[in-house]
């Protein structure tokens, strides 16, 4: 009796492993990620400040290198939320409708602002993404 219970348990465990659906990571299409529009380290003032959009001071480390940003963005999108700030969703639709563009730009900005922890990243003015968001919001 013990032997048949062990066989039944082993068969059930094996079938549950092989029956589990595989989760496939989906990397964001880089062509859907606009250039930052700001170069890190531009206009350094010698006090750790550099110049962002509209002359606003930003950390000189901002924006991050694009490959690091894309890695963080892909991780967030695959998780469905900001890894460093889980309450914030991370949708990244690929369509061109106004709501899809709004969702994408919001996820880009959230990724940027939560790179290293909740609210610990680069400010929106370290890219042109906030300006793009305003342009998208103004669409009919």
Secondary structure, DSSP 8 states (H G I E B T S, - for coil): -HHHHHHHHHHHHHHHHHHS---------GGGS---SS-TTTT--SSSEEE-GGG-EEETT-S--HHHHHHHHHHHHHHTEETTEEEEE-----S-SHHHHHHHHHHHHHHHHTSSBTTBS--GGGSSHHHHHHHHHT--
